[in-house]
Amino acid sequence: MNIFFRFLSCIILTSAFTSNLALAEPEGVNLKPMPADLEMDFALSALPDALRADASVYLLDPKQGYKLARKGKSTLECLVERTVWEWAQYRDDIYIPLCYDAN
C-alpha cells in the first residue's frame, strides 16, 4: 500500500506542477504585431507557389489572438507561429510559417 500512495502522490504533484505551467503568464514577453502584408506573405511562404492564391490566412493580434485576415477558396489555412507554446518557451523572436489542411 505504501508504494501505491507514493505513486499516487507523485502523479498528483506532477499534474499540479504541469497545470501551473500551462496557466502561468509568460514573463517578459511583449509580442509586437508584424506588418500585415509581411505577415501574410511569410505565412503563405510555407506553401508551394501554386497553392498560395487559394489559401486562407490568419494574422496575429498579440492582444486578442489569431484572426482571419483572408478567406481562401481551398481548405488550406496559414499563419505565423510566434512562440513555442508547446514547450512553454514564450519568446518574442520566434517566427515560424505554418499551413494546415482542414481536410
C-alpha positions as CSV (number, residue, x, y, z in Angstrom):
1,M,0.0,0.0,0.0
2,N,2.8,2.4,0.8
3,I,4.2,2.1,-2.8
4,F,0.7,2.9,-4.2
5,F,0.4,6.0,-2.1
6,R,3.8,7.2,-3.2
7,F,3.0,6.6,-6.8
8,L,-0.4,8.4,-6.4
9,S,1.3,11.3,-4.7
10,C,3.9,11.6,-7.5
11,I,1.1,11.7,-10.1
12,I,-0.8,14.3,-8.2
13,L,2.3,16.5,-7.8
14,T,3.3,16.1,-11.4
15,S,-0.1,17.1,-12.7
16,A,-0.3,20.0,-10.3
17,F,3.1,21.3,-11.5
18,T,2.3,20.9,-15.2
19,S,-1.1,22.6,-14.9
20,N,0.6,25.5,-13.1
21,L,3.0,25.9,-16.0
22,A,0.1,26.0,-18.5
23,L,-1.7,28.7,-16.5
24,A,1.3,30.8,-15.8
25,E,1.6,34.1,-17.5
26,P,4.7,34.4,-19.7
27,E,7.1,36.9,-18.1
28,G,8.9,39.5,-20.1
29,V,7.2,38.7,-23.4
30,N,5.8,41.5,-25.3
31,L,4.8,40.3,-28.8
32,K,4.6,43.1,-31.3
33,P,2.4,42.8,-34.4
34,M,4.2,42.3,-37.7
35,P,3.2,44.5,-40.6
36,A,0.1,42.8,-42.1
37,D,1.5,42.4,-45.6
38,L,4.8,40.9,-44.4
39,E,3.0,38.5,-42.0
40,M,0.6,37.4,-44.8
41,D,3.5,36.8,-47.2
42,F,5.5,35.0,-44.6
43,A,2.6,32.7,-43.6
44,L,2.0,31.8,-47.2
45,S,5.7,31.0,-47.8
46,A,5.0,27.7,-46.1
47,L,3.1,26.6,-49.2
48,P,4.2,26.0,-52.8
49,D,3.5,28.9,-55.1
50,A,0.7,27.1,-56.9
51,L,-1.3,26.8,-53.6
52,R,-0.9,30.2,-52.1
53,A,-3.6,32.1,-54.0
54,D,-6.5,30.0,-52.6
55,A,-5.3,29.6,-49.0
56,S,-6.8,31.3,-46.0
57,V,-4.5,33.4,-43.8
58,Y,-4.7,34.2,-40.1
59,L,-2.8,37.1,-38.7
60,L,-1.9,37.5,-35.0
61,D,-3.2,40.3,-32.9
62,P,-1.0,39.9,-29.8
63,K,-3.8,41.1,-27.5
64,Q,-6.6,39.0,-29.0
65,G,-5.1,36.1,-30.8
66,Y,-5.3,34.9,-34.4
67,K,-7.9,36.5,-36.7
68,L,-8.9,35.5,-40.2
69,A,-7.4,38.1,-42.5
70,R,-8.1,36.4,-45.8
71,K,-10.7,33.7,-46.6
72,G,-9.4,31.4,-49.3
73,K,-11.2,29.1,-51.7
74,S,-9.3,26.0,-50.6
75,T,-9.1,24.1,-47.3
76,L,-5.6,25.3,-46.6
77,E,-5.0,27.7,-43.7
78,C,-1.8,29.5,-42.9
79,L,-0.4,31.6,-40.0
80,V,2.9,32.6,-38.5
81,E,3.6,30.9,-35.2
82,R,5.2,33.4,-32.8
83,T,6.1,31.3,-29.7
84,V,6.9,27.8,-28.9
85,W,3.9,27.4,-26.5
86,E,4.1,23.6,-26.6
87,W,7.4,23.8,-24.7
88,A,6.3,26.8,-22.5
89,Q,9.0,29.0,-24.2
90,Y,7.3,32.3,-24.6
91,R,9.7,34.4,-26.6
92,D,9.4,37.4,-28.9
93,D,11.9,36.3,-31.5
94,I,10.3,33.2,-33.0
95,Y,8.7,33.3,-36.4
96,I,7.6,30.0,-38.0
97,P,5.3,30.0,-41.1
98,L,2.8,27.1,-40.8
99,C,0.0,25.9,-43.1
100,Y,-2.7,23.3,-42.4
101,D,-5.2,21.5,-44.5
102,A,-8.6,21.4,-42.9
103,N,-9.4,18.1,-44.5
